[in-house]
Amino acid sequence: MIFFYFYAETTMAYHSDDEISVDLFILRPIFRYFDVCKKHGILPNKAILAELFKAKLKNARHEVSSLVVLLDDLKDVDYYPLLDLLMEIDSSEIDAVDMINRSSCVLSGERVSSLLRAVNKKLQVVDVRDISFGKDFLLDLSRQGLTCQVLNLRSSHFRKLKMVGKFVQMHVLNLDFSASLTSFREDCFACMPNLKSLSLCETRIANLWTTSAALSKLPSLVELRFQNCLLCSDTGSSPVSSWNKVNEDMDSKSHRDIGLYIELPSLNGEAIPYLPSGIEYEDMNDYDANHDVRSTAEDSSDDSEFDFSGHRQDFSLMELLPDLPRGWNQLVDQQNEISFGTLDMQDEDQFSPGSSNSRHPSYIASKKYISRHPSPICYEKHYRDYMIASLPNLKVLDNLHIQKVDRETANDSFRRHFEYLPYNMNNKESVVSILQKREVRASPTRTHTSKKKFSYASRKSQHFYSRSLSAAKVGSSTWPTLRPLSVLSSISRDERRSFRPRQFEYHPSESSLMAFGTLDGEVVVVNHESEKIVSYIPSLGAMNSVLGLCWLKKYPSKLIAGSDNGSLRLYDVQSTPTISRGIYHTPVTFDEFDQLTSVHVNSIDELFLASGYSRHVALYDISSGRRLQVFADMHREHINVIKFSNHSPSLFATSSFDRDVKLWDLRQKPNRPCYTASSSRGNVMVCFSPDDHYLLVSAIDNEVKQLLAVDGRLHLDFAIASTGSSQNYTRSYYMNGRDYVISGSCDEHVVRICCARTGRRLRDVSLEGKGSGTSMFVQSLRGDPFRDFNLSILAAYIRPCSSSEIVKVNLLASSDHDKVHSNTRQPHIINGLGG
C-alpha cells in the first residue's frame, strides 16, 4: 500500500483532466522501479520516480524521453535499486539517460562509475564534478571510457589529459575551468572518433604545438573553444554556437524543483544538445563553492595525471594560473574579461545565397569582441591563425565562425610566422624514405645522369640529407624527451650530497662532459651521458655562488670559475679527485672582482675578462695569473654579461642594464667602443654566433634581437611576446651552430625555438613541475654543441623550498609519457635554486 500510495500521489501531481492517458505498457519502467525497491526493502526515491514519470509522458507524446538522474539527490540506499533499473534501461521505452552531479554527492566514486556503466547505448549526458569522487574515479573514467554522447567535466582535476578509454559515442566534451590542466598526452584523443565539440576555457593549456598535435587526432572536431568571445553590447549579440543553444536546457535539467515539464531540445544534426556553456551565466563560482571537499589530502605523484592536492573556490584567472607571468595581471581584470579590440569578421548572413542584403565577398565588417575566461594559449601571438591553419576541419573557434577568408589569412600568417618543419622543409617524410633516397643518390650507377648533375647531388647530400633526417625526427616528435640530469655516483663512500646548480657549461671539445657550479661554491664536472661525476671541486672558503664558468679550448682539462664573492680560480679537473676525501691540486687564483656575474676566455686561451654589478671590466692574463687592467665606466649601469668573440682574440661584447650593447677591440685600448646598439629595455646578455657573423642580444621581457656583428645593425627581431614584467630576465643562445636560437625567461616555463635566419618559430618546449602546485621557470639554458636539436635547461621552481634541476631536452626523440620522471633505480638528482 505504501508503494501504491506514493505512486498515486506522484502521478496526480502531474496529471490533469485534459492530459493524455498513460497505458500500463508505457508505465512498465515505473513498475519495475517499484519492484526493485521492494526487493531491496527501501522506499522509492522521489526524484527518480518523478523523472521516470516525466520520461513516460514524453514517450506518450512521441517525443524524446530522457531519464535525468540527479546524483545529488541519491543516498547510499538508493544505489542498488537504481543500478538494477539502469541495467535494464536499454530494453525499455526510455530513449536516453542523463547523469548529472552539481554539488556534493554521498555516493562513492566506485558506485557512480558502476551506475554510469550500467547504461550502455542510451547514456547521453554525463555531467559530474570529479572533486566529489576523487582521483580513482577520474582514473577509472579515463582508462575505461564511457558510452555517453556528452561529457561535462568542468572544474576537473586533470593535470595531463590522457583519456585512453573508449569514448566512441561522445560528441561533446567540456573541460572548462579545469585549473590544473596543463597539457595533453600524445594519444589522449585517439579513442574519440566522433567528438565534434571541445571546450577548454580557463585551463592552463599554453603550448600551441602539443595542443594542435593532440587535437589533430580528432577527425570529427568542428568546434573548439579556449575562450568565450562575445560581441560588445554596442555591436549586437555574440555569434551563434552550439554551446550557447543548450544553456537554459541544462540549467533546467539540474534544477532541484522538478515538478514542472522540462522541454528537451530535439535531436538533429545541426546543433549538439545537452551541453552547458558554463560561461554564459554568472554563477560559475557556485560550482565549487561551499563544498565539502573529500579529496584535498590526496597525494599527487611526481608525474601524476591528476591534481587533487588542493581546492580553490575563487575562479580568478591569476590565482588559478600560477604559470602566467606577473605582468599579465594588467591584461586581466576582476571580471576576467579581456578586450581583443576589433576583429575583422565577415557577417555570415551578408553572403547567404539569395539574401537581399548580399554584398560583395570582399566586404569585411569590423566588430568588437571581448574574450572571457581565456586559457593562456590565447595570449600566444597569432594563436587564432595557428589553430585554424593546423586544424583544417575546424568550423568554429572560440564561438567565432571560420570563413574561407579567415582560413586563407591564417595559412598565410602561419607561413610568415612559423616553421612547419626545421630548415623550411614543407612535407613530412619518414626516416626510412630519406635514407633510401640517400642510398640511391650515393649509388655509383648513374643511368641517364650527367656528370654535372651527379656532382651536384653528391654535394647536396652532405648537408641536405642530415637536415632532412633532423626535420623528419623533429616532425614526428611533437612531445620531445625531457629528462632531468641525474648523478649516479656518491661524492664519498660515507656521504651522499645534494647539489644546487646555479650555472653550467658544455665542454667545447668533449661531447660527453658538462661542468656546473653550485650555490654552495662547488664546481662539478659530470659525464652527462653516463650521469657519473668526473671531477668534484668543493667550495674553498666562505659560502658563495658560482655565477661564471668558462672552459679553456687549448687546454680542455682546465676551466675558470668565478663566484659572486669575487673569487676567480683556474682549475685543472684532471688533477681533482671524484670524491671529497683526497688531495686537491692547488688552483690558480686571480685578483678578486667584486660582485662578479660573468667571466669569459678569449679564443686563444691567453686572456679572460670579468664583469659584474659594476660599470667596470677587468682583463686578466691566464699564464701569469695577473690582472692586467681595469676598464672603467664602460657602461652607465652594471654589466651583466661579457663575451669574447669565438675567432678574434681581441674583440669582445658587453651587455648592460643601461640598455646598451657595445663591441670593443683590445687593440684599440677600449676607451671607445667600436659601436653601440641599444635595446628598449635593460640587456640581460649577449653572445656571438659560432661563426662571429652575428650578435644575439637578449633584453628584459623577451626582447630578443640578432645584430650584424660587423657594425651592430639590426638583422632580425624575433618579436617574442612580452609579459609586462620588469623582472622577466631573458636569456638566449644559439643551437645547431647558428641555425636556430633558443630563448627562455625566468618568469616563464617555456623555451622558444626560432629560426636564426627568418625568425620564424619552430617549437616551444614547456616545463612542468613535478607534483601538484609547482611551476618551473627557465633560469638559464644552452644548446648542445655536438648534437643537433638538443639542449639543456637550468630550471628553477617557483617555491623556495623546492629543488631546481638541469633538464636535458632532445627534440629528435619523442617522450614516453608513462616513463617521464620515473626510474626503477633512485638517482641522485642535481638540485638547486637560482635567481
C-alpha positions, 0 to 999 in steps of 0.5 A: 500500500505504501508503494501504491500510495506514493505512486498515486500521489506522484502521478496526480501531481502531474496529471490533469483532466485534459492530459493524455492517458498513460497505458500500463505498457508505457508505465512498465519502467515505473513498475519495475522501479517499484519492484526493485525497491521492494526487493531491496526493502527501501522506499522509492526515491522521489526524484527518480520516480518523478523523472521516470514519470516525466520520461513516460509522458514524453514517450506518450507524446512521441517525443524524446524521453530522457531519464535525468538522474540527479546524483545529488539527490541519491543516498547510499540506499538508493544505489542498488535499486537504481543500478538494477533499473539502469541495467535494464534501461536499454530494453525499455521505452526510455530513449536516453539517460542523463547523469548529472552531479552539481554539488556534493554527492554521498555516493562513492566514486566506485558506485557512480562509475558502476551506475554510469556503466550500467547504461550502455547505448542510451547514456547521453549526458554525463555531467559530474564534478570529479572533486566529489569522487576523487582521483580513482574515479577520474582514473577509472573514467579515463582508462575505461571510457564511457558510452555517453554522447556528452561529457561535462567535466568542468572544474576537473582535476586533470593535470595531463589529459590522457583519456585512453578509454573508449569514448566512441559515442561522445560528441561533446566534451567540456573541460572548462575551468579545469585549473590544473590542466596543463597539457595533453598526452600524445594519444589522449584523443585517439579513442574519440572518433566522433567528438565534434565539440571541445571546450577548454576555457580557463585551463592552463593549456599554453603550448600551441604545438602539443595542443594542435598535435593532440587535437589533430587526432580528432577527425570529427572536431568542428568546434573548439573553444579556449575562450568565450568571445562575445560581441560588445553590447554596442555591436549586437549579440555574440555569434551563434554556437552550439554551446550557447543553444543548450544553456537554459536546457541544462540549467533546467535539467539540474534544477532541484524543483522538478515538478514542472515539464522540462522541454528537451531540445530535439535531436538533429544534426545541426546543433549538439544538445545537452551541453552547458556553456558554463560561461554564459551565466554568472554563477560559475563560482557556485560550482565549487563553492561551499563544498565539502571537499573529500579529496584535498589530502590526496597525494599527487605523484611526481608525474601524476595525471591528476591534481587533487592536492588542493581546492580553490573556490575563487575562479580568478584567472591569476590565482588559478594560473600560477604559470602566467607571468606577473605582468599579465595581471594588467591584461586581466581584470576582476571580471576576467574579461579581456578586450581583443579590440576589433576583429575583422569578421565577415557577417555570415548572413551578408553572403547567404545565397539569395539574401537581399542584403548580399554584398560583395565577398570582399566586404569585411565588417569590423566588430568588437569582441571581448574574450572571457575566461581565456586559457593562456594559449590565447595570449600566444601571438597569432594563436587564432591563425595557428589553430585554424591553419593546423586544424583544417576541419575546424568550423568554429573557434572560440564561438567565432565562425571560420570563413574561407577568408579567415582560413586563407589569412591564417595559412598565410600568417602561419607561413610568415610566422612559423616553421612547419618543419626545421630548415623550411622543409614543407612535407613530412617524410619518414626516416626510412624514405630519406635514407633510401633516397640517400642510398640511391643518390650515393649509388655509383650507377648513374643511368641517364645522369650527367656528370654535372648533375651527379656532382651536384647531388653528391654535394647536396647530400652532405648537408641536405640529407642530415637536415632532412633526417633532423626535420623528419625526427623533429616532425614526428616528435611533437612531445620531445624527451625531457629528462632531468640530469641525474648523478649516479655516483656518491661524492664519498663512500660515507656521504651522499650530497645534494647539489644546487646548480646555479650555472653550467657549461658544455665542454667545447671539445668533449661531447660527453662532459658538462661542468656546473657550479653550485650555490654552495661554491662547488664546481662539478664536472659530470659525464652527462651521458653516463650521469657519473661525476668526473671531477668534484671541486668543493667550495674553498672558503666562505659560502658563495655562488658560482655565477661564471664558468668558462672552459679553456679550448687549448687546454680542455682539462682546465676551466675558470670559475668565478663566484659572486664573492669575487673569487676567480680560480683556474682549475685543472679537473684532471688533477681533482679527485671524484670524491671529497676525501683526497688531495686537491691540486692547488688552483690558480687564483686571480685578483678578486672582482667584486660582485662578479656575474660573468667571466669569459676566455678569449679564443686563444686561451691567453686572456679572460675578462670579468664583469659584474654589478659594476660599470667596470671590466677587468682583463686578466692574463691566464699564464701569469695569473695577473690582472692586467687592467681595469676598464672603467665606466664602460657602461652607465649601469652594471654589466651583466654579461661579457663575451669574447668573440669565438675567432678574434682574440681581441674583440669582445661584447658587453651587455648592460642594464643601461640598455646598451650593447657595445663591441670593443677591440683590445687593440684599440685600448677600449676607451671607445667602443667600436659601436653601440646598439641599444635595446628598449629595455635593460640587456640581460646578455649577449653572445656571438654566433659560432661563426662571429657573423652575428650578435644575439642580444637578449633584453628584459621581457623577451626582447630578443634581437640578432645584430650584424656583428660587423657594425651592430645593425639590426638583422632580425627581431624575433618579436617574442611576446612580452609579459609586462614584467620588469623582472622577466630576465631573458636569456638566449643562445644559439643551437645547431651552430647558428641555425636556430636560437633558443630563448627562455625567461625566468618568469616563464616555463617555456623555451622558444625555438626560432629560426636564426635566419627568418625568425620564424618559430619552430617549437616551444618546449614547456616545463612542468613541475613535478607534483601538484602546485609547482611551476618551473621557470627557465633560469638559464639554458644552452644548446648542445654543441655536438648534437643537433636539436638538443639542449639543456635547461637550468630550471628553477621552481617557483617555491623556495623550498623546492629543488631546481634541476638541469633538464636535458631536452632532445627534440629528435626523440619523442617522450614516453609519457608513462616513463617521464620522471620515473626510474626503477633505480633512485638517482641522485638528482642535481638540485638547486635554486637560482635567481 
